[in-house]
């Protein structure tokens, strides 16, 4: 801005030296240059101000997320976090869950308790009573299963599952 002001002062000085020229011819370019400087300078300052206002909530929410993450990794009060969704992939001991257009990858511990809820069926094939819990192995988790995973956030930010429940497919009611 200072260079612009010095430049404008030099132009004004040069205008005064050439008094023999028509003043109206020299004043018009100077006014245009000053106007453009004010226009673009003001636009720049306004843009910077608006961008800072737009980013403030995002920066604030990142700070809150960092606080929550630190609390989850070190908390003795919050021992687990629960996620529910459909299995979209199983790779090694990493299960990917999806629900409502979101997905989450969870590493399942080697000693994790894994169980399945099994719907009791009557001799005629109809469902009767409440589902029963049955211990299963990690290999029994398949793509398309509905899972409930109790997990803990590790200090490095990774999620580690310690309890997995496979839910039965809901029966079709006719």
Secondary structure, DSSP 8 states (H G I E B T S, - for coil): -HHHHHHHHHHHHHHHH-TTS-HHHHHHHHHHHHHHHHHHHHHHHHHHHHHHHHHHHHHHHHHHHHHHHHHHHH-SS---EEEEEEEEEEETTEEEEEETTEEEEEEEEEEEEEEEEE--B-TTS-B-S--EEEE--GGG--TT-EEEEEEEE-TTS-EEEEEEEEE-------
